[in-house]
Amino acid sequence: MKKAINIRMDETLLTDLDSYAQELERSRTYIIEKAVSTYFDTLDEMISDKRIDELRAGKTEAYSLEEVAQRLGLN
C-alpha cells in the first residue's frame, strides 16, 4: 500500500525532476521512488562504514558465528 507524504524541495530540483518525468513519460512519484530506492544502496554503505569505524574505535564489539550460537544456546 502506498502512503502520501509531503516534502519541500528546492525549485531548481523540482524543475529538474519535472524535466526527467516529462522526458521519461513518468510521474514525479515514480522518479522519486526510483531515486530513493537507488539511494538505499548508498545509505547501506554509509552505515557499514560507520559500523566499521565504531569497531575500530572500540565503541562496539564483533562476535563470531560460533559465539552467537553459543550465547543463544544453539550448539
N, C-alpha and C positions, 0 to 999 in steps of 0.2 A: 504494500500500500504506500502510496506517495503522500507526503505531508507538505503543505505550503509553508514557506518561510519568507521572511522579509530581509533584504540586505540593502546596504547602502554601497554605492560603487562610484568611483571617480568617473566623471563624464567621458573622459578620453577612453577609459577602459570599457565603458558601456558602448561607446561608438564602435570600438574595435570588435566587441562581442557581437553587436548587431551586424557588422560587416561580414564577419565569419558566418553567422547564422544565415544571412541572406545568400551568400555565395554557396553555401552547402545545402541550402534549402532545408534548414533545420530550425528548431525553435531555440530561443535563449536557454530554456531549461535543458534541452538536450546538450548544448555546448557546455553549460556549467556542470552538468552531471558528469560528462566525459572528462572535463578538466579536473574536477575534484577527485574522481576515481583514479585518474592517472597520477595525481599528486600524492595519493596514499603511498605509492612506492617510495617516493622521496621522503615522506614522513617516517616510513618504516626504517629507512637508512639513518635518518637523524636520531631516532630513538635507539637504534643499535649502537651508533657512535656514542651516544650519551651513556648507555649502559656499560660500554667498554671503558669509557673514561672513569665511570664510578668504580668499576672493578680495579682499574689501575691505581686509583686514588685510595683504595681500601675502604670505600664507603659502602660496599656491598660484597657479598660472597658468592662464589660459584660452587655448585655441588655436582659431583659425578652422578651418572645414572645409577650406579650401584648404591651411592649414599642416599639418594632419593628413595630408591626401592626399599632400602633397609629402614629408613625413617617411617615409611608408610606401611611397613610390615609385609612387603610383597616378596620376601625371599622364599 
